[in-house]
Amino acid sequence: FMRLQILDFHELTFKDYSFLSLMRYFHYLLYLLAEVEERVQQDYYF
């Protein structure tokens, strides 16, 4: 079972590594934008 998991994990990283890193990068960018927008709204409205 563990060997199967490790093989699946390696296949996933080799196949979808660039896609997953891109998704993580965009998610991080959206998170940063939300943070900045929230701070700007607080600065302007309060």
Buried (B, 14 or more C-beta within 10 A) or exposed (E): EEEEEEEEEEEEEEEEEEEEEEEEEEEEEEEEEEEEEEEEEEEEEE
